[in-house]
C-alpha cells in the first residue's frame, strides 16, 4: 500500500512552499508511547487515543503482534515524509489485517513530526503502513484536497533520526521509487511501559 502517486505529487508540490515549524506538542502524558528501534536510532511516538481511537487501536495491534519488526522505511522524500511499516528488506509486502476507517476528520494536522496512516485512493483503505511528516504538509489534511490522511501520533523523541533518514541516498526498486539504497530497518517496535503511579501518603488516623 502506498500514498497514491498523483496525490503524492500534488501534496509534495504544495509542501515546497510550506515553512517548516517546530515539532508540535505531543498528546497528554497518559497517552501510549511506541518506540521504533531502527538501524539509524530510536524514534518515540506518543499516540492520540482520544482523537484517533480506531487508528491507535489498529497501530497498537500491529505493534504487539510484531508486525513491524523487520520491516523497512521503503519511501523517503526530503521536505515531505518517510513511509514504512509494510515491507521487508526484500521489498515484499507483509500480510495485513482488514483496512480501517479514515479518522482524518479528527482535524489533527499533518505538521512536522506527526505520524499518519498511509492509504490508497480509497479513503478507508489504511492497514499497517504509516508515514512521518518531516515538514508541515497541509495538503494532506482533511478537507484541503479530499478526505485527508489520518494523523494519530507525534514524534516526541528522535526527529533527528527521521531527519537523517530522509537525507539518505535513494534508488528505484521495481515499481517503487525513493527507496533508501541501504535499507533503513525497524528492528523492533514496542509499546513503552507506562511510568508507575506516584505513591500516595497514608492517611493519618
C-alpha positions in Angstrom: 0.0 0.0 0.0 1.3 3.5 -0.9 0.2 7.0 -0.9 -1.2 7.3 -4.4 1.3 8.8 -6.8 -1.0 11.5 -8.2 -2.0 12.7 -4.7 1.6 12.4 -3.5 2.8 14.7 -6.4 0.2 17.3 -5.6 1.0 17.2 -1.9 4.7 17.3 -2.4 4.5 20.3 -4.7 2.4 22.1 -2.1 4.8 21.2 0.6 7.7 23.0 -1.1 6.0 26.4 -0.3 5.3 25.5 3.3 7.5 26.8 6.0 8.8 24.2 8.4 7.8 24.5 12.0 8.9 23.0 15.3 7.6 19.6 16.2 4.0 20.0 17.5 3.1 19.4 21.1 2.6 15.7 22.0 -0.6 14.3 23.3 -1.1 14.1 27.0 1.4 12.3 29.2 -1.0 9.4 29.7 -1.0 8.6 26.0 0.5 5.3 24.9 4.1 5.6 23.6 5.6 3.3 21.0 9.3 3.1 20.4 10.6 2.3 16.9 14.0 0.8 17.3 15.6 1.4 13.8 19.1 0.9 12.3 19.5 4.7 12.5 18.3 5.2 16.1 15.2 5.1 18.2 12.0 7.1 17.5 9.5 7.6 20.3 5.9 8.2 19.2 3.1 9.4 21.5 -0.3 8.2 20.3 -3.5 10.2 20.5 -6.2 7.7 21.7 -8.7 10.4 22.3 -8.8 11.9 18.8 -7.8 8.8 16.8 -9.1 5.8 18.8 -9.6 3.4 15.8 -6.3 4.2 14.3 -4.4 3.9 17.6 -6.0 0.6 18.4 -5.1 -0.7 15.0 -1.5 0.5 15.2 -1.0 -1.0 18.7 -2.4 -4.3 17.5 0.3 -4.4 14.8 3.0 -3.4 17.2 2.0 -6.0 19.8 1.8 -8.7 17.1 5.4 -7.9 16.0 4.3 -6.9 12.5 6.7 -4.0 12.2 9.7 -5.9 13.4 12.0 -6.4 10.4 10.1 -4.0 8.1 11.7 -1.0 6.4 11.1 2.6 5.6 10.7 2.0 1.9 10.0 5.5 0.8 11.8 8.7 1.9 11.3 12.0 0.3 13.2 15.1 1.5 10.9 18.1 2.6 8.0 15.7 2.7 7.8 12.5 4.6 9.2 9.0 5.4 7.0 6.0 4.9 7.3 2.4 6.2 5.7 -0.4 8.2 4.6 -2.7 5.4 7.6 -4.2 3.5 10.6 -6.3 4.4 14.1 -5.7 3.2 13.4 -7.6 0.0 10.5 -5.2 -0.7 8.0 -7.9 -0.1 4.7 -6.6 1.3 3.6 -8.2 4.5 0.1 -9.6 5.0 -2.2 -7.2 7.0 -5.4 -7.1 8.9 -8.6 -5.6 7.3 -8.5 -1.9 6.5 -9.8 0.7 9.0 -11.9 3.8 9.0 -10.1 7.0 8.0 -10.1 9.3 11.0 -8.7 12.3 9.3 -11.8 14.3 10.2 -10.4 14.5 13.8 -8.7 17.6 12.4 -5.2 16.7 13.6 -2.9 18.4 11.2 -0.1 16.8 9.1 2.5 19.0 10.7 6.2 18.3 11.1 6.7 15.4 13.5 3.3 14.0 13.2 2.6 10.3 12.3 -0.2 9.4 9.9 -1.6 6.4 8.1 -0.7 5.7 4.5 -3.5 4.5 2.2 -4.6 4.1 -1.4 -7.1 6.4 -3.3 -9.8 4.7 -1.3 -10.2 6.8 1.9 -10.9 3.9 4.2 -8.1 1.6 3.0 -5.3 2.1 5.6 -3.9 -1.1 7.1 -0.4 -1.1 8.6 1.7 1.4 6.7 2.3 4.8 8.2 4.4 7.9 7.5 6.2 10.6 9.5 5.9 14.2 8.2 9.2 15.9 8.0 7.6 19.3 7.4 4.1 20.8 7.5 2.1 19.1 4.8 -1.3 20.9 4.9 -2.2 19.4 1.5 -2.7 16.1 3.4 -5.1 17.5 5.9 -8.8 16.6 5.9 -10.9 18.9 3.6 -7.9 20.6 1.9 -7.8 18.3 -1.2 -10.0 15.5 -0.2 -10.6 13.1 2.7 -7.1 13.6 4.0 -4.6 11.3 5.8 -5.3 10.4 9.5 -2.8 11.7 12.0 -2.7 9.6 15.1 0.5 10.4 16.9 3.5 12.7 17.3 7.2 12.1 17.5 8.3 13.1 21.0 11.9 12.0 20.6 14.0 11.0 17.6 13.1 13.6 15.0 16.9 13.9 14.5 16.8 10.3 13.4 13.9 11.0 11.0 15.8 13.9 9.6 18.9 11.8 8.9 16.7 9.1 7.5 15.1 11.4 4.9 18.5 12.5 3.7 19.9 9.1 2.8 20.7 8.2 -0.8 17.7 6.7 -2.6 17.1 4.5 -5.7 14.3 2.7 -7.5 13.5 -0.9 -6.9 10.9 -2.4 -9.3 7.9 -0.1 -9.4 9.0 1.6 -6.2 10.8 5.0 -6.2 12.5 6.9 -3.4 13.7 3.7 -1.8 16.8 4.0 0.5 19.8 2.5 -1.2 20.8 0.9 2.1 17.7 -0.4 3.9 16.5 1.5 6.9 15.2 -1.2 9.1 12.7 -1.2 12.0 14.5 -3.7 14.2 11.7 -3.7 16.7 8.6 -1.8 17.6 7.4 -1.9 21.2 4.9 -0.3 23.5 6.8 1.7 26.2 5.9 0.7 29.7 3.8 3.3 31.5 5.6 5.0 34.4 4.4 3.8 37.8 1.7 5.8 39.6 3.2 8.0 42.3 2.8 6.6 45.8 0.2 8.3 47.9 0.9 9.1 51.5 -1.1 7.0 54.0 -4.0 8.8 55.6 -3.5 9.8 59.2 -5.9 8.4 61.7 
